[in-house]
Amino acid sequence: MVAWSVDRLGRSLQDLVAFLADLQSKKIDLYLHQQAVDTSTPSGKAMFGAEGKTLGRPRTDPDVEAKVRELAAGGMGKGRIARTLGIGVSVTRRILAG
């Protein structure tokens, strides 16, 4: 299969990973023109060899997420919650937004 760029294959990382796994299960190789990646070669296989791997940043512990929500419900600010729990403010924002 030939595609112009990896961003043409899926709307999210999850879509892309599922699509690549589907191609791999059907023994279909992929060539991406913009990235010059060819999965029929050893280096191309290594590039997309995420089989069995969890992609992305590690998940936040559910106990920490519960504590963030608890402290926020008690009126504590995001920065203070982050310092108290030893996590980043961006993690705190993501938890409270979701």
C-alpha positions in Angstrom: 0.0 0.0 0.0 1.2 3.5 -0.8 0.3 6.7 1.0 1.5 10.3 0.7 2.0 10.8 4.5 1.4 9.1 7.8 -1.2 11.9 8.7 -3.4 10.7 5.8 -3.9 7.3 7.4 -5.8 8.1 10.5 -7.5 11.0 12.4 -5.9 10.0 15.8 -3.0 8.0 17.1 -5.4 5.2 18.1 -6.8 5.1 14.5 -3.3 5.0 13.1 -2.1 2.2 15.4 -5.3 0.1 14.7 -4.8 0.6 10.9 -1.2 -0.3 11.0 -2.0 -3.4 13.1 -4.6 -4.4 10.6 -2.2 -4.0 7.7 0.4 -6.0 9.5 -2.0 -8.8 10.3 -2.9 -9.1 6.6 0.8 -9.1 5.7 0.5 -5.8 3.7 3.5 -3.6 3.5 3.2 0.2 3.6 5.2 2.9 1.8 4.9 6.5 3.0 6.3 9.0 0.5 6.7 12.1 2.7 8.5 10.2 5.5 10.3 7.8 3.1 9.3 4.8 5.2 8.9 1.4 3.6 7.7 -1.4 5.9 9.0 -4.0 3.5 12.6 -3.1 4.6 14.1 -4.0 8.0 14.4 -0.3 9.0 10.8 0.3 8.0 9.6 -2.7 10.0 11.6 -1.3 13.0 9.9 2.1 12.6 6.4 0.6 12.9 7.3 -2.4 15.2 5.1 -1.2 18.1 3.3 -4.5 18.3 2.5 -5.3 21.9 3.7 -1.9 23.1 1.7 0.8 24.8 2.2 4.1 23.0 2.2 7.5 24.6 2.9 8.7 28.1 2.3 6.5 31.1 -1.2 6.6 32.5 -1.7 8.5 35.7 -2.5 6.3 38.7 -6.3 6.2 39.3 -5.7 6.9 43.0 -3.8 10.1 42.1 -6.6 11.1 39.7 -9.2 10.6 42.5 -7.1 12.7 44.9 -6.8 15.5 42.3 -10.6 15.6 41.9 -11.0 15.4 45.7 -8.6 18.4 46.3 -10.2 20.4 43.5 -13.7 19.8 44.9 -12.3 21.1 48.2 -11.4 24.4 46.5 -7.7 23.9 46.1 -6.1 25.5 43.0 -4.5 23.5 40.1 -0.9 24.7 40.9 -1.2 23.8 44.6 -2.7 20.4 43.8 0.2 19.7 41.5 2.8 20.7 44.1 1.0 18.7 46.8 0.8 15.5 44.8 4.2 15.9 43.0 2.7 16.0 39.5 2.7 18.5 36.7 0.1 21.3 36.4 -0.7 20.0 32.9 -1.5 16.6 34.4 -3.8 18.2 36.9 -5.5 20.2 34.1 -5.9 17.1 32.0 -7.5 15.1 34.9 -9.9 17.9 35.8 -10.9 18.5 32.1 -11.7 14.8 31.5 
